[in-house]
Amino acid sequence: MNILLGSSEIQPFSKTGGLADMVAALGKYLGEAGVHVGMVTPLYRGLLEQYEGIQRTERTIDVSLGARIERARIYEFQPSENFTIYFVEHVHFFQRSGIYGEHSHDYADNAERFLFLTRVLLKLTFELSWKPDLVHIHDWPVAMFPAMLRQALAEGTVTEPPKTLCTIHNLAYQGLFPASQVSLANLDASYFTPAGMEFYEKMNFLKAGIVYADYVSTVSPAYAAEILTPEFGCGLEGVLAERKDELSGILNGVDYAEWNTTKNKFLNFSYNIDRIAGKAKEKKQLQKDLGLPVEPKVPLFGMISRLVEQKGVSLLIEALQQSLNHSMQFVLLGSGDPELEGMMQDLQERFPDRVKVKIGYDVGLSHRIEAACDFYMMPSRFEPCGLNQLYSLRYGTIPIVHAAGGLRDSVIDEAESTEKATGVKFHDFTSAAVLEGIYRGMAIYKKPASLRSYRRRAMEADFSWERTAQAYIELYRKILSE
């Protein structure tokens, strides 16, 4: 089986969120399962200097954007067996400080940039030395691919097309652009209709992927059901309902080669399910390094997140203002909305011995927080999959989550099974519900035997990418058989 992936980011080369982790792991584990995998993604600024293995090829590709022609040069990198990344170089489009924008503002030419990437993906599909059976596109930046493929078939410029799968990682980000930019897509006018990619007189990249792909998937079963509702459908619930027979959800996996507690270069102490002492040592070291009082018997809560309303940050702040009057500590790593950043920093000023806030992105500190904390907060309003709750489980850090999307699928609450409980779920999206979740965590912490049981069950949970990759292989086979 030959699979070609398309994504605007891939870890460790480029990343703004879980998309990058997912496509990197998917490529790696599909390759290990014997699938021939390629990935098309931009060559962003600094990658050639940082990664020696990225090799320039003699391949150039010319594509049309409206009335003009733009040229790409292709670079190659093989991160693992059977997995090759094709980097697309274009100095003007991709040699920038950000992936989608800078200083909280999107680049004005994002439609051009990612239509260009998708055009190159289309050309490579038919020019590679191997023929993809299926092209798997991820999120809005490359979601115009199925429409472009259909156009090429109608024009007779390609034959024997591959099947297409469009995966929605977060329906809230759709790639909406003014109708004045439709001509850049070089598509027939019939595509820009309410039945196609038109969305309230704008061009909607993700809607095009949903409408024209052979099959649509999301990153958790619960989210696949949620996006059929007005609450979570982001205006596309009707379009998705029409595709419900070709829509499924596969929960993301965890690359345990990277996210582990025994062979982890970021951790100061090693520990596992039977020898847990290293976790307590990691907690003491983090408290010391962050300037928190070293209090091993005080529960440590943590969060690593983009600071945006989707993540329930404002509700968490309201809840912490009350719970921090009790014996607990809280540490945050993240960045995003300046107002939410300021509110978190204000919380730190009010509770300097109980709260530490680090604004920014730090891979090493992420691992240390996951390992050191007793509880991990994810009060997201919606969460297509979520990864940090999966990392937390493996690190023996009990997740406290809003029962939405992938959080609902991956965490088991005591109300569901006392023998299988791995975390705490709350169902109302309110600060009171978040506060109740924190208090439930504190109650677990006060009972050492209960805490040990939760940790053991959490660390035994299997969300390996081997299992997730096999689920995608089965989906590919289903699509190809149809």
Phi, psi and omega in degrees: 000133179246123183235131175249124180259147175232127182207148178279350179206152179206126179289139005266007188283325181204139183198133166238345182191200185294338177307314183297319178295318185295310185291328177295314180292321179300312179300314182298311187280334170296317178299317179294335178275002177096005177277140174276117189236137170236155178224130176252126184204157182291151171267097183277170183303135173087351184292321180297323180286330186271331184236106184293335185286351179284117187252133176286138175250174178272000184281127170237151182226127176259130179227156181265139171231100187065234184268357184247163179250134176239144184248138175244145168250141185256132174245155182233150177208136179244099183284335180202173183301135178067010184232117180238133176259130176254106180274135182258115180264130170206110190302313184292319186281324192241348179272070183228170182289330182242174177269312181246343182175185180220150175053043177068017177234133178290151173293139184293337183255028181299327177300312179298313185301315186270339167294322176299311179302317182291323176298318178295319176303317179298314180297314181297327179307325184253358182247353178292159179289346176238153186257115177294135173280330183212139175253121184252109184258147187237114174066180194298327187302331180241016186286351176281356184304310182301323177294316178298322178296317179296320178298316180297323177294317180296326180280347181079014181277345175224157176225166179050065184288152172283163170286163181229141175232127178250118179258127178267117178268329177201108185294343180292340179251108190245347184074065181264129182221155182300151179300335180296344181261003181300324183299336179295337182281345180055043178248156176300149183301336182294343179284334182266072178221165178302334178279350182245236187266359180284136181218100183051052176068016174240161175273125184244105183301310186292324177299322177299319178296318180295318184287317192258347178288155177292328183209154182233140176223163173232180190260018168192149178299319182296319180293326177300325177281321184297321185287357173274358182253154178300329183296322185241359184281350176052036179087352182251012183299325178292318177297316180292325179298325177293338180254014188300333178283345177242035182230132177213168179234133177236120181294133177301158177252183177239135174276096184288350172291332179262315184261087180215168185248005183246328180230067187235114184295342182273342184267146177277334184225142179267146174203163176213188188295332181261339179233086191269356187302328181299333180292318178295322178293321178296322179297313179300319182293320179293316177304315180296313184293329181271353180085019174272151173304133180280095184233091185297337183267003177264129181295135180252120179256146181220164177203135175234116191195157162291135181270084179225161184300326180307326186279003177070026186296316182295324177294320179297318180299316178300317181293320181294328179302333177266315186290334180290351173285349176260178183280099178197165173229156181218135178231137181234138169234122179171178178201166179157238181302120181304325180294317179290323175302314180297321179295322177293319179293326175297322178297320178296321179293324180287326183233065187297334180266002183231347183228134172228129183240126176243112179272123180140195182229127184212107184299312182299316179294328177302313179296319182294320178295316179301320183283322187280329187286153174272327181223149180236129185265128172221079181270036186300139174298315171219152182211100183312313174225298188084139177242326186295330176292330178287319175299316182301316180303312181295331181271005179071025180253118191285119180282138174245111194227154167282133186284076181223144173052225182295338177295320178294323183286333192252346181246134180253125180268156179301328179294336178274322179193116179291332181278340184244002186301132179239352183192193182238129177244142168233151191253333178272138178268074181220159178294328178296320179291322176298315180299317178299321178298318178297315180295325177294322176298316179300322180295320177297318183296328182286350179244094185308320181294319178294318179299316179298320181294316178300315182297316181297313180297321179298314183288340177278343182299137184249109173237044185290151178289339175302317180290318181294318179299321179295325177295321177292322177300318178296322177292318177303315181297320178298314181296317181293327180288338180271000000 
